[in-house]
Amino acid sequence: MSHILIVEDETIIRSALRRLLERNQYEVSEAGSVQEAQERFSIPGFDLIVSDLRLPGAPGTELIKLAEGTPVLIMTSYASLRSAVDSMKMGAVDYIAKPFDHDEMLQTVARILSDRQAEAPQPARSTGQVATGAEPGAIGIIGHCPPMQDLFSKIRKVAPTDSNVLIQGESGTGKELVARALHNLSHRAKAPMISVNCAAIPETLIESELFGHEKGAFTGASAGRAGLVEAADGGTLFLDEIGELPLEAQARLLRVLQEGEIRRVGSVQSQKVDVRLIAATHRDLKNLAKTGQFREDLYYRLHVIALRLPPLRERGNDVVEIAKAFLAHQGERMNSGELHFSRDAEQAIRHYHWPGNVRELENAIERAAILSESPEIDADLLGIDIELDGLDEDFDEPLGTLHGAATSNEPTEDLSLEDYFQHFVLEHQDHMTETELARKLGISRKCLWERRQRLGIPRRKSSTTAG
């Protein structure tokens, strides 16, 4: 059992993180400051240290040298993300931005511990989507249908190159997993992969976050900072939802791709960087380029290699296999033994349209596992409204023959949930920040943004400035 030290001065966060890790079979110790950690523990004796960046007394980065080689994962708020970049330069193994999803934290911890135990870097493992026995050279994503096998073949061909890659697919399909596979199978695997959601960073900060800035470049810039592109030097930069990148930042990114150099905001000098760019979007960049919302020259620079990640409804029996992987993970998290689906539940999972793709499937499985009073998960616990009587029970039938039926049978419960979401956001966004909205809805800011996009709910100016 791996032993993890949490160093966090906020008691609520520290306790919640401890419970999360202990539920997932980790031994956990905790401290509220670097000094307390030194006094109570032999820091190099842990398998992993998870520390907040800002602590009373010494910062969390002090633990890097005290750990004597033990990996240190830095937690930071988005407002201090540039400090996290500096932390990685000082030797932190990775950083994670607050607020983080539980699965995001668990995946990061599992990956760091796996990398430490193995002599060579292992492909990242992600709950449900990633096969549990991923070995070096494996893609590490569940997928036996022809579209996914074709995608895996392209990943293996593209990964060893330095070509830019554009991953296209609907929200919730797992585009970051494809980017991680490309990185892990490349010669850059030992270097960092920096992931950035372009929609999650305020437009006024995006250029500074990506490209860094010099002291005095703008009000509040009391010191020069490196950007995320610079932090990815030698490795991979993954830009998720690149269609949301402002035009000014697009021009700077084009320079990185054309010249292999960056210029910090407020600087007159450029510096060379060696970065492999992987971008992802659920939008049609070609049409955006035609309407002037996306630079056409940048589009063609990104479109060297285009990979399409199919939606869940086009992946045939993969959906059942992914659902079973999610269910096994939930059983481990809850210490509830082996869980399994009833025949009706498997039938519902196989034939439902899954408009939210893998993310919606994961949420449905988690809800069902929590609510179930027995090891067997019934269809009604999934929270999807689908008529089972008229469905063919042959799970091996190609999904294309059922696509029309699934599309025409829109689930009323799913629509009612979307109606509630839309009503809540429209009613409260004038006086609540995006963070407050997400917290009230019980979702992450990224998920809130993605649902806004899917339902066509724009952010109000007052909400933007308040958030």
HUTAGI-V234047 format. One record per residue. N is the residue number from 1. RES is the residue in three letters. OMEGA is omega in whole degrees, 0 to 359 (NA if undefined). BURIAL is I if it has 24 or more other C-alpha atoms within 12 Angstrom, else O. D_FIRST is the distance of its C-alpha to the first C-alpha in Angstrom with 1 decimal. Layout:
BEGIN
n = (N;N)
res = (RES;RES)
omega = (OMEGA;OMEGA)
burial = (BURIAL;BURIAL)
d_first = (D_FIRST;D_FIRST)
END
This chain:
BEGIN
n = (1;2;3;4;5;6;7;8;9;10;11;12;13;14;15;16;17;18;19;20;21;22;23;24;25;26;27;28;29;30;31;32;33;34;35;36;37;38;39;40;41;42;43;44;45;46;47;48;49;50;51;52;53;54;55;56;57;58;59;60;61;62;63;64;65;66;67;68;69;70;71;72;73;74;75;76;77;78;79;80;81;82;83;84;85;86;87;88;89;90;91;92;93;94;95;96;97;98;99;100;101;102;103;104;105;106;107;108;109;110;111;112;113;114;115;116;117;118;119;120;121;122;123;124;125;126;127;128;129;130;131;132;133;134;135;136;137;138;139;140;141;142;143;144;145;146;147;148;149;150;151;152;153;154;155;156;157;158;159;160;161;162;163;164;165;166;167;168;169;170;171;172;173;174;175;176;177;178;179;180;181;182;183;184;185;186;187;188;189;190;191;192;193;194;195;196;197;198;199;200;201;202;203;204;205;206;207;208;209;210;211;212;213;214;215;216;217;218;219;220;221;222;223;224;225;226;227;228;229;230;231;232;233;234;235;236;237;238;239;240;241;242;243;244;245;246;247;248;249;250;251;252;253;254;255;256;257;258;259;260;261;262;263;264;265;266;267;268;269;270;271;272;273;274;275;276;277;278;279;280;281;282;283;284;285;286;287;288;289;290;291;292;293;294;295;296;297;298;299;300;301;302;303;304;305;306;307;308;309;310;311;312;313;314;315;316;317;318;319;320;321;322;323;324;325;326;327;328;329;330;331;332;333;334;335;336;337;338;339;340;341;342;343;344;345;346;347;348;349;350;351;352;353;354;355;356;357;358;359;360;361;362;363;364;365;366;367;368;369;370;371;372;373;374;375;376;377;378;379;380;381;382;383;384;385;386;387;388;389;390;391;392;393;394;395;396;397;398;399;400;401;402;403;404;405;406;407;408;409;410;411;412;413;414;415;416;417;418;419;420;421;422;423;424;425;426;427;428;429;430;431;432;433;434;435;436;437;438;439;440;441;442;443;444;445;446;447;448;449;450;451;452;453;454;455;456;457;458;459;460;461;462;463;464;465;466;467)
res = (MET;SER;HIS;ILE;LEU;ILE;VAL;GLU;ASP;GLU;THR;ILE;ILE;ARG;SER;ALA;LEU;ARG;ARG;LEU;LEU;GLU;ARG;ASN;GLN;TYR;GLU;VAL;SER;GLU;ALA;GLY;SER;VAL;GLN;GLU;ALA;GLN;GLU;ARG;PHE;SER;ILE;PRO;GLY;PHE;ASP;LEU;ILE;VAL;SER;ASP;LEU;ARG;LEU;PRO;GLY;ALA;PRO;GLY;THR;GLU;LEU;ILE;LYS;LEU;ALA;GLU;GLY;THR;PRO;VAL;LEU;ILE;MET;THR;SER;TYR;ALA;SER;LEU;ARG;SER;ALA;VAL;ASP;SER;MET;LYS;MET;GLY;ALA;VAL;ASP;TYR;ILE;ALA;LYS;PRO;PHE;ASP;HIS;ASP;GLU;MET;LEU;GLN;THR;VAL;ALA;ARG;ILE;LEU;SER;ASP;ARG;GLN;ALA;GLU;ALA;PRO;GLN;PRO;ALA;ARG;SER;THR;GLY;GLN;VAL;ALA;THR;GLY;ALA;GLU;PRO;GLY;ALA;ILE;GLY;ILE;ILE;GLY;HIS;CYS;PRO;PRO;MET;GLN;ASP;LEU;PHE;SER;LYS;ILE;ARG;LYS;VAL;ALA;PRO;THR;ASP;SER;ASN;VAL;LEU;ILE;GLN;GLY;GLU;SER;GLY;THR;GLY;LYS;GLU;LEU;VAL;ALA;ARG;ALA;LEU;HIS;ASN;LEU;SER;HIS;ARG;ALA;LYS;ALA;PRO;MET;ILE;SER;VAL;ASN;CYS;ALA;ALA;ILE;PRO;GLU;THR;LEU;ILE;GLU;SER;GLU;LEU;PHE;GLY;HIS;GLU;LYS;GLY;ALA;PHE;THR;GLY;ALA;SER;ALA;GLY;ARG;ALA;GLY;LEU;VAL;GLU;ALA;ALA;ASP;GLY;GLY;THR;LEU;PHE;LEU;ASP;GLU;ILE;GLY;GLU;LEU;PRO;LEU;GLU;ALA;GLN;ALA;ARG;LEU;LEU;ARG;VAL;LEU;GLN;GLU;GLY;GLU;ILE;ARG;ARG;VAL;GLY;SER;VAL;GLN;SER;GLN;LYS;VAL;ASP;VAL;ARG;LEU;ILE;ALA;ALA;THR;HIS;ARG;ASP;LEU;LYS;ASN;LEU;ALA;LYS;THR;GLY;GLN;PHE;ARG;GLU;ASP;LEU;TYR;TYR;ARG;LEU;HIS;VAL;ILE;ALA;LEU;ARG;LEU;PRO;PRO;LEU;ARG;GLU;ARG;GLY;ASN;ASP;VAL;VAL;GLU;ILE;ALA;LYS;ALA;PHE;LEU;ALA;HIS;GLN;GLY;GLU;ARG;MET;ASN;SER;GLY;GLU;LEU;HIS;PHE;SER;ARG;ASP;ALA;GLU;GLN;ALA;ILE;ARG;HIS;TYR;HIS;TRP;PRO;GLY;ASN;VAL;ARG;GLU;LEU;GLU;ASN;ALA;ILE;GLU;ARG;ALA;ALA;ILE;LEU;SER;GLU;SER;PRO;GLU;ILE;ASP;ALA;ASP;LEU;LEU;GLY;ILE;ASP;ILE;GLU;LEU;ASP;GLY;LEU;ASP;GLU;ASP;PHE;ASP;GLU;PRO;LEU;GLY;THR;LEU;HIS;GLY;ALA;ALA;THR;SER;ASN;GLU;PRO;THR;GLU;ASP;LEU;SER;LEU;GLU;ASP;TYR;PHE;GLN;HIS;PHE;VAL;LEU;GLU;HIS;GLN;ASP;HIS;MET;THR;GLU;THR;GLU;LEU;ALA;ARG;LYS;LEU;GLY;ILE;SER;ARG;LYS;CYS;LEU;TRP;GLU;ARG;ARG;GLN;ARG;LEU;GLY;ILE;PRO;ARG;ARG;LYS;SER;SER;THR;THR;ALA;GLY)
omega = (181;182;185;175;175;175;186;184;178;187;183;180;181;181;180;180;178;180;180;183;180;177;181;169;173;171;189;168;184;177;182;180;177;181;179;179;179;184;188;190;167;190;180;183;181;176;181;174;177;187;170;180;183;181;175;183;182;178;181;180;177;181;183;180;178;184;177;176;175;183;179;177;184;173;182;173;182;181;181;184;180;175;177;177;177;180;180;177;179;176;176;184;180;174;177;186;174;354;182;173;179;181;178;179;182;179;181;179;181;181;181;180;178;179;181;182;184;177;179;180;179;175;181;180;181;187;174;182;185;181;185;183;184;180;179;181;179;176;177;178;177;177;180;180;182;179;180;177;176;178;180;179;179;179;181;179;187;188;183;181;174;182;174;182;174;179;182;179;181;177;176;182;178;183;180;177;177;178;180;178;178;180;185;179;181;177;179;189;181;177;184;166;181;180;181;172;186;181;186;181;179;184;181;183;191;181;179;180;184;191;180;179;176;177;178;181;177;181;180;179;185;179;177;181;173;178;183;176;179;180;180;183;182;183;186;173;179;179;179;182;183;177;179;182;179;184;180;178;177;180;178;180;179;178;177;183;184;188;183;180;177;174;180;177;180;181;176;181;178;176;184;174;177;187;172;185;170;181;179;178;171;182;179;184;181;177;176;178;180;181;177;180;177;183;182;180;177;179;182;174;180;190;177;175;179;178;179;177;186;175;185;183;180;187;173;185;175;185;179;180;178;179;179;177;177;182;178;179;179;178;178;181;186;184;185;179;182;175;177;180;170;179;179;180;178;180;180;179;184;188;180;186;180;179;178;175;188;180;178;178;180;179;180;180;179;179;182;181;180;185;185;178;178;179;181;180;179;184;185;179;183;179;177;183;181;181;185;188;185;184;175;183;180;183;183;180;180;184;183;181;182;189;182;180;181;182;183;181;182;184;184;181;179;180;181;177;178;177;179;180;182;180;182;182;182;182;190;189;179;183;177;175;178;179;180;178;182;181;180;181;179;180;178;176;179;179;177;180;182;178;174;181;184;183;178;179;182;175;176;179;181;178;182;183;179;183;NA)
burial = (O;I;I;I;I;I;I;I;I;O;O;O;I;I;O;O;I;I;O;I;I;I;O;I;O;I;O;I;I;I;I;I;I;I;I;I;I;O;O;O;I;O;I;O;O;I;I;I;I;I;I;I;I;I;I;O;O;I;I;I;I;I;I;I;O;I;I;O;O;I;I;I;I;I;I;I;O;I;O;I;I;I;I;I;I;I;I;I;I;O;I;I;I;I;I;I;I;I;I;I;O;I;I;O;I;I;I;I;I;I;I;I;I;I;I;O;O;O;O;O;I;I;I;I;I;I;I;I;I;I;I;I;O;O;O;O;I;I;I;I;I;I;I;O;I;O;O;I;O;O;I;I;O;I;I;I;O;I;I;O;O;I;I;I;I;I;I;I;I;I;I;I;I;I;I;I;I;I;I;I;I;I;I;I;I;I;O;I;I;O;I;I;I;I;I;I;I;I;I;I;I;I;O;O;I;I;I;I;I;I;I;I;I;I;O;O;O;O;O;O;O;O;O;I;I;I;I;I;I;I;I;I;I;I;I;I;I;I;I;I;I;I;I;I;I;I;I;I;I;I;I;I;I;I;I;I;I;O;O;O;O;I;I;I;I;O;O;O;O;O;O;O;I;I;I;I;I;I;I;I;I;I;I;I;I;I;O;O;O;O;O;O;O;I;I;O;O;I;I;O;I;I;I;O;I;I;I;I;I;I;I;I;I;I;I;I;I;I;I;I;I;I;I;I;I;I;I;I;I;I;I;O;I;I;O;O;O;O;I;I;I;O;O;I;I;I;I;I;I;I;I;I;I;I;I;I;I;I;I;I;I;I;I;I;I;I;O;I;I;I;O;I;O;O;O;I;I;I;I;I;I;I;I;I;I;I;I;I;O;O;I;O;O;O;I;O;O;O;I;O;O;I;I;O;O;I;O;O;I;O;I;O;O;I;O;O;O;I;O;O;I;I;O;O;I;O;O;O;I;O;O;I;I;I;I;I;I;I;O;O;O;O;I;I;I;I;I;I;I;I;I;I;O;O;O;O;O;O;I;O;O;O;O;O;O;O;I)
d_first = (0.0;3.8;6.5;9.6;13.1;15.8;19.3;21.9;25.2;25.8;24.4;24.5;22.6;20.0;19.5;19.6;17.0;14.7;15.4;14.9;11.4;10.4;12.3;10.3;7.0;5.9;6.5;10.0;13.0;16.4;19.8;23.1;24.4;23.9;25.8;23.7;20.5;22.3;23.6;20.5;17.7;17.5;16.9;16.2;13.2;11.0;9.5;11.8;14.6;16.3;19.8;23.1;25.9;28.5;27.6;30.1;31.1;29.3;28.0;24.4;25.4;25.8;22.0;22.3;24.2;22.4;19.0;20.5;19.0;15.7;16.2;17.8;18.3;21.6;22.7;26.4;29.2;31.5;34.3;32.5;31.2;33.3;31.5;28.2;30.0;30.9;27.3;26.4;29.3;28.0;24.7;22.4;20.3;21.4;22.8;22.7;25.9;26.2;26.5;23.7;22.9;19.5;19.1;20.2;17.5;14.7;16.3;16.6;13.1;12.0;14.9;14.4;10.9;12.4;15.5;13.9;12.4;15.7;19.0;20.9;20.3;19.1;21.0;19.6;18.1;19.6;19.2;21.8;23.9;21.7;21.1;17.6;18.5;20.1;21.0;22.8;26.3;25.4;26.5;23.4;25.5;26.6;30.4;32.7;35.9;38.6;38.3;34.6;35.2;38.0;35.8;33.1;36.0;37.2;33.8;33.6;37.1;36.8;33.4;34.6;37.6;38.0;40.0;39.6;38.2;39.0;36.8;38.8;37.7;37.7;35.4;32.1;32.2;29.3;31.3;28.5;26.4;29.5;29.7;26.1;26.9;30.1;28.3;25.5;28.2;30.5;31.2;30.0;26.3;25.3;27.3;26.5;27.2;28.7;29.1;31.9;33.3;37.0;37.7;35.3;36.9;40.4;43.2;44.4;41.2;40.3;42.3;41.0;37.4;37.8;40.3;39.9;42.9;45.0;45.8;48.5;48.2;48.3;48.3;45.2;44.3;44.2;42.3;41.8;38.5;37.0;36.5;33.9;36.0;36.0;32.2;31.9;34.2;33.3;31.0;31.4;32.8;32.2;34.8;34.2;37.3;39.5;42.6;42.1;42.5;45.8;48.6;48.6;45.0;45.8;48.4;46.1;43.5;46.4;47.1;43.5;43.9;47.5;47.5;43.8;44.2;43.6;45.7;44.2;46.0;48.9;48.8;51.7;49.7;47.4;44.4;43.1;39.7;38.1;36.4;35.9;36.6;35.1;36.6;36.3;38.6;39.7;43.2;46.1;46.4;49.6;51.4;50.1;51.6;54.9;55.1;54.3;50.9;49.0;50.3;51.7;51.1;47.5;47.1;48.4;46.2;43.2;44.5;44.3;41.7;41.3;38.5;38.8;35.8;37.3;36.9;35.0;38.3;39.3;36.2;37.2;34.6;31.8;31.7;30.7;27.9;26.5;26.9;24.9;22.0;22.2;22.4;19.4;17.4;19.0;18.2;14.5;15.0;17.2;15.6;19.1;18.7;20.7;23.3;26.4;29.6;33.0;35.7;37.4;34.2;33.8;37.5;37.3;34.4;36.3;39.6;38.9;39.8;36.6;38.5;35.3;33.6;29.9;29.2;31.5;29.9;26.4;27.8;29.7;26.7;24.7;27.8;28.4;25.0;25.3;28.9;28.6;29.1;28.3;26.1;29.0;29.6;33.4;35.3;36.6;33.1;32.8;35.5;37.6;41.3;42.3;44.9;43.5;46.7;48.3;45.4;45.4;42.6;42.3;39.1;40.1;43.2;43.1;42.2;45.4;47.5;45.7;45.4;48.7;48.1;44.7;46.3;49.2;47.2;45.7;43.3;45.0;41.8;40.3;43.6;43.7;40.3;41.6;44.8;42.9;40.9;44.1;46.0;43.3;43.1;46.9;47.5;45.0;44.7;47.8;46.3;42.5;40.5;38.3;35.2;36.7;37.7;34.3;32.7;35.3;34.8;31.0;30.5;29.8;32.8;32.4;32.6;35.6;37.3;36.7;38.2;41.1;41.8;41.6;43.9;46.2;45.7;46.4;45.2;48.0;49.1;48.7;45.1;44.4;46.0;44.3;40.9)
END
